[in-house]
Amino acid sequence: MMMDFEQNEDGMERAEPQYPESGRDFSAGQPPGTRSSKGSAWKVLLGILLAFSILANIVLFFLLIGVITFFGVGHRTLFAEEILREGPRTNKIAVVNIQGLIDGGQAQEFVEQLKMAKRDRRVKAVIVRVNSPGGTIAGSDQIYNEIRKFREEQDKPIVAFMQGIAASGGYYTSVACDRIVAEPTTITGSIGVMFGHFVLQQLLEEKLGIKPVIITAGQKKGWPSMFQDFTNEQREYVQDKLITPAYERFVQVVADGRSPLSLPDVRDLADGGIYGAQEALEKKLIDRTGYLDDAIEEVKSLANIKKAQVVEYRRPFSLARLLSYGSRGRFNIDTSTLYELSVPQVLYLWRLN
């Protein structure tokens, strides 16, 4: 830019700006460089916003990974401690649960809960809350064995508290405890063994025209089979090999756990029948009737403590478990499912036929 000086009427010199021939006219009064400065400011602002957006997305990505890890993996072993009754944390009573059908998964969950009670030195006693019609022999016996081990290793009282149904395998697990308290409306007993399997011979051969071919080595290898009728010889074989040993163990377990009862006494009661809580009390199958607070007072008396905080171990909400429950609704038949359907089941289970 060049300045050209002209003299006015008063003799004063006035400067007139002269601009290069660029085709741009700044005579309107806008300072040169203003528009380019605003454009640069917008670019800087957009750059800052973009950087923050990228950083936020990175943070959200790692947060998502953490959530998936927590809900997808951690739910297998993680239990949350929920306070049921307030009290000093130095004296705690842990409530562990046996809910629903007893199988290998239920047994494993019970073991995990009991391990939490073992690790917590502030736990002075345990209540096993049972609401189960029983289930598999193996699952019931695993829980029974874990309770016995806890009593031997920890030297802490453990009381069974029955709610709703505590029959067959549910009762089998309860007799491992020091005492048994049952709600007045509880159904218990059902000391016995149940065996069952499908026989599909008539359906396959007469209705569908399918004749299964099974080749075995050894006369008793395929006994019993879902593809042929049950013979008397096979029935005696199953009775001697499966049902009787399981029944005798059940009777012995009850006799060992219920000291007021002798082995002959238990045999008289072990006809598979069920008992209401009051009748079970009269027959010495349980120690008293009552509710959770009564079970708490019972175990506090055994632990020789006056006040305690009562806690329960529960799994927190799990997205992965929710999705897995949803997937269970689909009807899938795979090799393992067919195997489970074909294998005869010997159960400590009470059910209405």
C-alpha positions as CSV (number, residue, x, y, z in Angstrom):
1,M,0.0,0.0,0.0
2,M,1.3,3.5,-0.9
3,M,0.4,6.9,0.7
4,D,-0.1,9.9,-1.6
5,F,-0.2,13.3,0.2
6,E,-2.3,16.2,-1.1
7,Q,-2.6,19.7,0.3
8,N,-6.0,21.1,1.3
9,E,-7.3,24.6,1.3
10,D,-5.8,25.3,4.7
11,G,-2.4,24.3,3.7
12,M,-2.6,21.0,5.6
13,E,-1.5,17.8,3.9
14,R,-4.0,14.9,3.8
15,A,-2.9,11.3,3.2
16,E,-4.9,9.3,0.7
17,P,-4.3,5.5,0.7
18,Q,-3.3,4.0,-2.6
19,Y,-3.8,0.3,-3.0
20,P,-2.1,-2.0,-5.4
21,E,-4.1,-3.1,-8.4
22,S,-5.3,-6.3,-6.9
23,G,-9.0,-6.0,-7.7
24,R,-9.8,-5.8,-3.9
25,D,-11.6,-2.7,-2.6
26,F,-11.2,-1.9,1.1
27,S,-12.8,1.5,0.9
28,A,-15.9,0.2,2.7
29,G,-14.1,0.6,6.0
30,Q,-13.5,-3.2,6.9
31,P,-9.9,-3.6,8.1
32,P,-7.8,-5.9,6.0
33,G,-7.2,-9.4,7.4
34,T,-10.4,-9.6,9.5
35,R,-12.1,-12.3,7.4
36,S,-9.0,-14.5,7.3
37,S,-8.6,-14.2,11.2
38,K,-12.2,-15.3,11.7
39,G,-11.7,-18.3,9.4
40,S,-8.6,-19.3,11.3
41,A,-10.4,-19.1,14.6
42,W,-13.2,-21.4,13.3
43,K,-10.6,-23.9,12.1
44,V,-9.0,-24.0,15.5
45,L,-12.3,-24.4,17.3
46,L,-13.3,-27.3,15.0
47,G,-9.9,-28.9,15.5
48,I,-10.4,-28.8,19.3
49,L,-13.9,-30.2,19.0
50,L,-12.6,-33.0,16.8
51,A,-9.8,-33.9,19.2
52,F,-12.3,-34.0,22.1
53,S,-14.6,-36.2,20.1
54,I,-11.8,-38.7,19.3
55,L,-10.7,-38.8,22.9
56,A,-14.3,-39.4,24.1
57,N,-14.7,-42.2,21.6
58,I,-11.5,-43.9,22.9
59,V,-12.7,-43.6,26.5
60,L,-16.1,-45.0,25.6
61,F,-14.4,-47.9,23.8
62,F,-12.3,-48.9,26.8
63,L,-15.4,-48.4,29.0
64,L,-17.3,-50.8,26.8
65,I,-14.5,-53.4,27.0
66,G,-14.6,-53.1,30.8
67,V,-18.4,-53.6,30.9
68,I,-18.2,-56.6,28.7
69,T,-15.5,-58.1,30.8
70,F,-17.4,-57.4,34.0
71,F,-20.7,-58.8,32.9
72,G,-19.4,-61.4,30.5
73,V,-16.7,-63.0,32.6
74,G,-16.9,-61.7,36.1
75,H,-20.4,-62.9,36.6
76,R,-19.3,-66.5,36.9
77,T,-17.6,-66.0,40.2
78,L,-18.8,-62.7,41.5
79,F,-21.4,-62.5,44.3
80,A,-22.7,-59.4,45.9
81,E,-23.2,-59.2,49.7
82,E,-26.6,-57.9,50.6
83,I,-27.5,-57.0,54.2
84,L,-30.6,-58.7,55.5
85,R,-30.4,-57.6,59.1
86,E,-28.3,-54.8,60.5
87,G,-25.7,-55.4,63.2
88,P,-22.0,-55.2,64.0
89,R,-19.9,-56.2,61.0
90,T,-17.4,-57.9,63.3
91,N,-20.0,-60.6,63.8
92,K,-21.6,-61.7,60.6
93,I,-24.0,-64.5,59.7
94,A,-23.9,-65.6,56.1
95,V,-27.0,-66.9,54.3
96,V,-26.2,-69.2,51.4
97,N,-29.0,-70.5,49.2
98,I,-30.1,-73.7,47.6
99,Q,-32.9,-72.7,45.3
100,G,-34.7,-74.9,42.7
101,L,-33.6,-78.1,41.1
102,I,-30.3,-79.4,42.4
103,D,-27.8,-80.3,39.7
104,G,-24.2,-79.8,39.0
105,G,-24.6,-76.0,38.4
106,Q,-26.6,-75.5,41.6
107,A,-23.9,-77.4,43.5
108,Q,-21.1,-75.3,42.0
109,E,-23.0,-72.0,42.9
110,F,-23.4,-73.3,46.5
111,V,-19.7,-74.1,46.7
112,E,-18.8,-70.6,45.6
113,Q,-21.1,-69.0,48.2
114,L,-19.7,-71.2,50.9
115,K,-16.1,-70.3,49.9
116,M,-17.0,-66.6,50.4
117,A,-18.2,-67.4,53.9
118,K,-14.9,-69.3,54.6
119,R,-12.7,-66.4,53.4
120,D,-14.5,-63.8,55.5
121,R,-13.1,-64.1,59.0
122,R,-15.9,-62.0,60.3
123,V,-18.4,-64.7,59.5
124,K,-19.2,-66.5,62.7
125,A,-22.0,-68.8,61.5
126,V,-23.9,-69.8,58.3
127,I,-27.5,-70.4,57.5
128,V,-28.3,-72.6,54.5
129,R,-31.6,-71.5,53.1
130,V,-33.2,-74.4,51.2
131,N,-36.2,-74.2,48.8
132,S,-35.8,-77.2,46.6
133,P,-37.6,-80.5,45.6
134,G,-34.2,-82.1,45.2
135,G,-32.5,-83.3,42.0
136,T,-29.6,-85.3,41.0
137,I,-27.8,-87.7,43.4
138,A,-24.4,-86.3,42.5
139,G,-25.4,-82.6,43.0
140,S,-27.2,-83.3,46.3
141,D,-24.2,-85.3,47.6
142,Q,-21.7,-82.6,46.6
143,I,-23.6,-80.0,48.6
144,Y,-23.9,-82.4,51.5
145,N,-20.2,-83.1,51.5
146,E,-19.3,-79.4,51.3
147,I,-21.4,-78.6,54.4
148,R,-19.8,-81.5,56.3
149,K,-16.3,-80.2,55.3
150,F,-17.3,-76.7,56.4
151,R,-18.3,-78.0,59.9
152,E,-15.1,-80.0,60.3
153,E,-12.7,-77.3,59.0
154,Q,-14.2,-74.1,60.2
155,D,-15.7,-75.1,63.6
156,K,-18.6,-72.7,63.0
157,P,-22.3,-73.5,63.4
158,I,-24.3,-74.0,60.3
159,V,-28.1,-74.2,60.4
160,A,-30.5,-75.3,57.7
161,F,-33.6,-73.1,57.1
162,M,-36.3,-74.7,55.0
163,Q,-38.8,-72.6,53.0
164,G,-41.5,-73.9,50.7
165,I,-40.2,-77.3,49.6
166,A,-37.2,-79.0,51.1
167,A,-37.8,-82.6,50.0
168,S,-35.7,-85.5,48.8
169,G,-32.4,-84.0,47.8
170,G,-33.4,-80.8,49.5
171,Y,-33.7,-82.7,52.8
172,Y,-30.6,-84.7,52.0
173,T,-28.5,-81.5,52.0
174,S,-30.2,-80.2,55.1
175,V,-29.3,-83.1,57.4
176,A,-25.6,-82.2,57.0
177,C,-26.2,-79.0,59.1
178,D,-26.1,-78.8,62.9
179,R,-29.8,-77.9,63.2
180,I,-32.9,-77.7,61.0
181,V,-35.5,-75.0,61.2
182,A,-38.5,-75.2,58.9
183,E,-41.3,-72.7,58.1
184,P,-44.7,-74.0,59.3
185,T,-45.9,-74.5,55.7
186,T,-42.8,-76.3,54.5
187,I,-43.0,-79.7,52.7
188,T,-40.2,-82.0,53.5
189,G,-39.2,-85.7,53.7
190,S,-39.6,-87.7,50.5
191,I,-36.7,-89.9,51.7
192,G,-36.2,-92.2,48.7
193,V,-34.9,-92.6,45.2
194,M,-36.6,-92.2,41.8
195,F,-35.5,-93.8,38.6
196,G,-36.8,-93.1,35.2
197,H,-36.0,-93.2,31.5
198,F,-37.9,-93.1,28.2
199,V,-38.9,-96.2,26.2
200,L,-39.4,-95.2,22.6
201,Q,-39.6,-98.6,20.9
202,Q,-43.4,-98.5,20.2
203,L,-43.3,-94.9,19.0
204,L,-40.3,-95.5,16.6
205,E,-41.3,-98.9,15.2
206,E,-45.1,-98.8,15.1
207,K,-45.8,-95.1,14.6
208,L,-42.8,-93.9,12.6
209,G,-41.5,-97.1,11.1
210,I,-38.0,-96.6,12.5
211,K,-36.1,-99.7,13.8
212,P,-33.0,-98.7,15.7
213,V,-30.0,-101.0,15.5
214,I,-27.6,-101.2,18.5
215,I,-24.6,-103.5,18.6
216,T,-22.9,-104.1,22.0
217,A,-20.2,-106.3,23.4
218,G,-21.3,-107.7,26.7
219,Q,-24.8,-108.9,27.7
220,K,-25.6,-106.0,30.0
221,K,-23.8,-103.2,28.1
222,G,-27.0,-101.6,26.8
223,W,-29.1,-102.0,29.9
224,P,-31.5,-100.3,30.2
225,S,-32.2,-99.1,26.7
226,M,-34.7,-96.5,25.5
227,F,-35.1,-98.5,22.3
228,Q,-36.5,-101.7,23.9
229,D,-38.9,-102.8,26.6
230,F,-37.8,-103.2,30.2
231,T,-37.4,-106.9,31.0
232,N,-37.7,-108.3,34.6
233,E,-34.0,-109.2,34.5
234,Q,-33.1,-105.6,33.6
235,R,-35.4,-104.3,36.3
236,E,-33.7,-106.4,39.0
237,Y,-30.3,-105.3,37.6
238,V,-31.2,-101.6,37.9
239,Q,-32.7,-102.1,41.3
240,D,-29.6,-103.9,42.7
241,K,-26.9,-101.7,40.9
242,L,-28.5,-98.2,41.1
243,I,-31.6,-97.8,43.2
244,T,-30.8,-99.8,46.3
245,P,-27.3,-98.3,46.9
246,A,-28.6,-94.8,46.4
247,Y,-31.5,-95.5,48.8
248,E,-29.2,-97.1,51.5
249,R,-26.9,-94.0,51.3
250,F,-29.8,-91.7,51.8
251,V,-31.1,-93.6,54.8
252,Q,-27.6,-93.7,56.3
253,V,-27.0,-89.9,55.7
254,V,-30.3,-89.1,57.5
255,A,-29.4,-91.4,60.4
256,D,-25.9,-89.8,60.7
257,G,-27.4,-86.3,60.6
258,R,-30.4,-86.8,62.8
259,S,-28.9,-88.1,66.1
260,P,-32.3,-88.5,67.8
261,L,-33.2,-91.1,65.1
262,S,-31.7,-94.6,64.8
263,L,-31.2,-96.4,61.5
264,P,-34.4,-98.5,62.0
265,D,-36.3,-95.3,62.8
266,V,-35.2,-93.7,59.5
267,R,-36.1,-96.8,57.6
268,D,-39.6,-96.6,58.9
269,L,-39.8,-93.0,57.7
270,A,-38.0,-93.6,54.4
271,D,-40.9,-94.7,52.3
272,G,-40.7,-91.8,49.9
273,G,-43.6,-90.0,51.6
274,I,-43.7,-86.3,52.3
275,Y,-44.3,-84.6,55.6
276,G,-45.6,-81.2,56.7
277,A,-43.4,-79.2,59.0
278,Q,-45.4,-80.0,62.2
279,E,-45.4,-83.8,61.4
280,A,-41.7,-83.6,60.5
281,L,-41.1,-82.0,63.9
282,E,-43.0,-84.8,65.7
283,K,-41.0,-87.4,63.8
284,K,-37.7,-85.6,64.7
285,L,-36.8,-85.0,61.1
286,I,-36.4,-81.3,62.0
287,D,-35.6,-79.4,65.2
288,R,-38.1,-76.6,65.2
289,T,-40.6,-74.7,63.1
290,G,-40.1,-70.9,62.6
291,Y,-39.1,-68.2,60.2
292,L,-35.8,-66.7,59.1
293,D,-35.5,-64.7,62.4
294,D,-35.9,-67.9,64.4
295,A,-33.2,-69.5,62.3
296,I,-31.0,-66.5,63.0
297,E,-31.6,-66.7,66.7
298,E,-30.8,-70.5,66.6
299,V,-27.5,-70.0,64.9
300,K,-26.5,-67.1,67.1
301,S,-27.2,-69.2,70.1
302,L,-24.9,-72.0,68.7
303,A,-22.2,-69.4,67.9
304,N,-22.5,-67.8,71.3
305,I,-23.0,-64.3,70.0
306,K,-25.8,-61.8,70.9
307,K,-25.7,-59.4,67.9
308,A,-24.7,-60.0,64.3
309,Q,-25.1,-58.5,60.9
310,V,-26.9,-61.0,58.6
311,V,-25.8,-61.0,55.0
312,E,-26.8,-62.9,51.9
313,Y,-24.7,-63.7,48.8
314,R,-26.5,-62.9,45.6
315,R,-25.3,-62.6,42.0
316,P,-25.7,-59.0,40.8
317,F,-27.6,-58.2,37.6
318,S,-25.7,-59.7,34.6
319,L,-26.3,-58.7,31.0
320,A,-24.6,-61.9,29.9
321,R,-26.8,-64.1,32.2
322,L,-29.9,-62.3,30.9
323,L,-28.9,-63.0,27.3
324,S,-28.1,-66.6,28.2
325,Y,-31.5,-67.0,29.8
326,G,-33.1,-65.6,26.6
327,S,-31.2,-68.1,24.4
328,R,-32.4,-71.0,26.6
329,G,-35.9,-70.4,25.3
330,R,-34.9,-71.6,21.8
331,F,-35.4,-75.3,21.1
332,N,-32.0,-76.7,20.3
333,I,-31.2,-80.4,20.1
334,D,-27.6,-81.3,20.0
335,T,-25.6,-84.4,20.8
336,S,-25.3,-83.7,24.5
337,T,-29.1,-83.1,24.7
338,L,-29.9,-86.4,23.0
339,Y,-27.4,-88.1,25.4
340,E,-29.1,-86.6,28.5
341,L,-32.5,-87.8,27.2
342,S,-31.3,-91.3,26.5
343,V,-29.4,-91.8,29.8
344,P,-31.6,-93.2,32.7
345,Q,-31.7,-90.8,35.7
346,V,-31.5,-91.9,39.3
347,L,-32.7,-88.9,41.4
348,Y,-33.2,-87.7,44.9
349,L,-36.3,-85.8,43.7
350,W,-39.9,-85.3,44.8
351,R,-42.4,-84.6,42.1
352,L,-46.1,-85.0,41.4
353,N,-46.5,-87.8,38.8
